[in-house]
Amino acid sequence: MTLLFRLSNMLVLPFWALMILLPRWRWTERIMRSPFVSAAPAILYAALVLPRLGAIWPAIATPTLPGIATLLGSPEGATIAWVHFLAFDLFIGRWIFLDSQERPLSPLLTAPVLFLTLMLGPLGFLIYLVIRAVASSREPYKSGAQISAARLNRNEPSIDGTTQHGLQTRDPGKTLLQRAWHTNWPLTMLGVAMILVFLAALAGVLIDHRVITGAPAWLKPAKFAVSVSVYCFTFVWLLGFVESRPRLARLAANVTVVSFMVEMTVILTQAARGTTSHFNVTTALNTFLWLTMGAFIVVVWTMNLLLAILLLFERIPNRPFAWSLRLGLLVSLVGMGSGFLMVRPTHEQLVTMAEKHGPRIVGAHSVGVADGGPGLPVVGWSTAGGDLRVAHFLGIHAMQILPFVGWFVARRRNAFARFKEAHRLALISTVGFAYLALVLLLVWQAVRGQSLIHPDVQTLAAAVALLALTGLSTWVIAAHAKRIDTDSSGLDSRTVSSNAEHVLEG
């Protein structure tokens, strides 16, 4: 049975390799169009099942959970089930490949979906169905002239987009999803797909009661799915402000999509296997998956940096709002970069290395305590020691929070409406640098092994100083803006009076 198990893998892996690695090769399509691609594992399945049909049929004719568990519990039953999976996964993968060839779908998008179908069959199939549905509703891309005509107002940006092309058009006949699609459809697809992954992972939390490092096995995939979805839609929105280097912006977006798909595939695979995805070097496979995921996380960080650079050189008329976008991305880079501190070996792991006993885990989220201990609900941040995830989380979401602040300050109907542009810019800068200081403060607190909810005197003093400086700076800006506004109003009144006197004298 061991030999047949290995043989079954060799019957399908060459076809998967062609579809994933060589999708544009002319022989790949010729081979995959043959209806006999899945014939070999199907024949092997028949050879295994038919001699045992008398024992198998009663279990599947009136299926019960104990009966199926008994059937699959033997080497013969497990091999038969495995060949069953391989045959039908390849059948579905072949359909996905051929269907994607007839649609405007990039191999960079379909290749990770095919890999996910190979590893977790129905999940990859479900994600492709979503991608296919969105692709079928795709509208023709707008020309540059149409984009320019759609720009109605760039001086007062809107949080749901009214400033530039694609996502930012005010066309009332288009939904927000359609606008996002026109800006960058791969990011939009991934954002929608991650919502479905979140729902599936949430179901896993309710059904699967396994625990990994003190948390439900499917909680991490659920949290990462939400995070990736939010990141994708934010990235799409920010892309709408890049006009001078559209190809470079599109490259950053598409590479980000591929990187996130690889990362989520690893996280889902490890959750299904019942082991941790991060810092796991227990086996050669776990080490390979962790290092692969880590490499693509660095790629995501690099693409975020590229987008920040593009926005730094982009000419956006509303300077305060423009700087809220740039500062949001720059602070998010620092927040994402704090994650690199997590891969450092802990003291205990270094001791194990010194004793020439390879550690099973290299790196940790927590500092001073082991991962998986007491933590805050849902997020799991340690309540017994430091936790680098706090600064990591807050820093990443600067790319949503700071642009929202910039949008609010740039609005014409609020308390900042009478502020000059220089005052709004100073206010945005104050908030941005205060946010950066807060992220750095949280990193400093974590590396000292201190829990978020148990700050010491030094941390409290630094937080109070930061709050006081931010408040003082804000007050100075507001007071100066009010004085300038008052002086301007007084000057206008004197001008009107003087004009009136001249009229009366005349």
C-alpha positions, 0 to 999 in steps of 0.5 A: 500500500505504501508503494501504491500511495506514492505511485498515486502522487506521481500520476497527478503531480506532472499535470499540476506542475504543467498548469502551475509552472508552465501555463503559457507553454503550448504543449500544456494546453494541448495536454490538459485538453485531453479528457484522459488526464484524470484517467490514470488515478481513476484506473488505479482507484478502480483497481483498488476499489473493485476487489474490496467492493463487498466490504466498502459498499455497505459503509457508503450505501448507508453512511454513518460517521463511525462506519466511515471512520472505520473504513478510512482508518486502515491503510487500504481505506486511506489509500483509496480515499487519497486516490479518490481525492487526487483524481477529482482534484485533478479533474477540477484543477483541469477545468479551472485551468482550461476555463481561465485560458478563455478568460482575461485572467493572468497566470499569476492569479490562477497559479496560486488558485491551482496550488490551493486546489491541489492542497485544499481542493474545495477551497481553491475551487470556491475561490476560483468560482468567486474570481470567475464571477467577478471576471464575468462582470468586468467592464471595458477599461476607461481610456485616459480621456474618460478618466480625466473627464471623470475627475470632478473635484480633487481639492476635497477628497472623499473616503469612498473616492471622488478624486481620480480614476477607477475607484474614484469615479462618481459614476452613479451607475457603478458600485464600489466593487466595480470601481475597485475592479477598474482600478485593479481587478487582481487586488479586488478579487483577492479582497473578495475571496478573503471575505469568503475565506474568513467565513470558511475559517469562522465555520472551522472555529465553530466546528473544529475544536483543535487548539494551536498555541492556545487558540482555536486552529482556524482563528489565525486564518480567520484573522489573517483573511480579514487583515488581507481583505482590508489591506487589499481594498486599501491598496486599491484605493491608494492606487487611484492616486498614482497617475505618473507611474501606472505600470509600476503601481500595477506591478506593486499591486499584482506582486502583492496579490501573489505574495498574499496568496502564497502566505494565506495558502501556507497559513491555511495548509498548516491550520488544516494540518493542525500545526503552527505556520509561524516560526515552525522548523520542526520538520523539513516541510514546516521549515520550507513553508515558514521560510517561503511565507517569510520571504513573501512577507518581505516582498509585501513590505517592499511593495508597500514601500514602492507605493509609498515612494510613488505617492511621495513623488505624485502631485496631489493638489490637496497637500494636507490630504496627500501627506496623510496618505504618505504618512499613513504608508510610511508608518505602516512600513514601520509597523510591518517592519516591527514584525521582523523582530518576531523572527529573532530567536528567544533567549531559551531558543538560543540556549537550546542552539548553544547546546546543539539541540535544534529548537522546534520553534525559532522566533515568537510573538511574545517577549519574556513569555512563551506564545500561547499563554494568557492573552486578550480575547480574539487578538490573543495579545499576551497579558503576561509579557511583551507582545510585538503584535500590538505595535505591528497591528496598530502600525499596519492600520495607519494606512487606513487611520491617517488617510481618514484623518486627512480626509476629515481635516480636508472637508469643507464643512467642519471645524477645520473649514476656516483653517489655511492649508499650512495649518491643516498640513501642520495638523496632519503632520502632528497627528502622523508623527504622534502616531509613529511615536505611539507605534515606536512606544509600543515596540519599546514596551514589548521588547522589554517584556512588558504587557500592554495592559501592565505598563510600568512607570517609564512607559506611562511617563513616555505616553503622558509626554507624548500625549502632552506634546501632541495636545500642545502642538495641536493647541498652538496650531489651532490658536494660530489658525484662529488668530490668522482668521480673526485678523483676516476678518478684521481686515475685511471689515476695515476694507468694507468700512473704508469703501463705504466711507469713500462712497458716502464722501462721493 
